[in-house]
Amino acid sequence: MTPALLSLLRSVDTPTVCNAIEVIEGKRGFDRFTRGTVLSSDPTAPALVGHAKTARIAALAPPDEPAEMIRARRMAYYRHMADGPRPAIAVVEDMDGDGAVGAFWGEINTSVHKGFGLSGALTNGVMRDLGDLPEGFPVIARSVGPSHGFVHVREIAGDVTIFGLSICDGDLIHADRHGALIIPDGYAAELESAIAKLQATENIVLEAARDPDFDYARFEAAWQAFEQART
C-alpha cells in the first residue's frame, strides 16, 4: 500500500471501490461486502482503509468467567489492537447480534484506539457519546445506545461476521457510511488504474446528463459510448 494509493482509497467511497473491483475482475458478481444499513459516527469523514484487527464481544449478560480471566483477555485485546502494521481498523463483532445493547464504542474506547494509531472501527454493535468521539476516528456501527451493558471481550484475532460479511484478521478493508468490503489479495496494485477507468467511463454519462441540452438522443449516444468504453 503506497501513500498515493492509500490517499486515493480514502478519497473515494466504498461503492466506487466495489465497482472498481468488478473492473479488475472484468465482470459483475463481486460479493465480499456487507449487507444492510449501517450508521456512521461521522458520515462526512474520509473512507476507512486498513487491515482488520478482529475481536468478538458480548454485553447482554455478565461474563460467567473469573474476573482475572476477563481482565487478562481485555488487556490481550488492547495489546492486539496496539500491535501490527498500519493502516489498521478495529473490526469487532458483537455476539449479541440484533439484540446488542452494550456500547463498546464511546469516548474513552475510541480515544484509546485512535491513540494506538488505528484509523477507525467497524462493528455490528452499538456506539454512543456521538458528540464527544475523537475527530478522525469514525465508527461504523449497527445502532446508537446509551449504555455499555456488561460489555466484555470474548475472542481475539479470530474470524468475525459483520453485517453478513465474514472477515479474517489481517483482511484489507474499505468502509464508509455505505458499508464495508474486503479488497481481495493482489488487487490493491490494480485499484488505481481500475478507479481511473471506472471514473472516466461514468463521466461519459454524467457529463451528458448534466448538460442543459440533455435529452433522450443525447442519453442514447452517451449510453452507447459508455457501454463500449467499459467492455
Helices and strands as residue ranges (DSSP letters): H 3-11, H 14-25, E 39-40, E 48-58, H 67-82, E 88-94, G 97-99, E 103-105, H 107-115, E 121-123, E 126-127, E 139-141, E 143-144, E 152-156, E 160-162, E 165-167, E 172-176, E 179-183, H 188-209, H 216-230
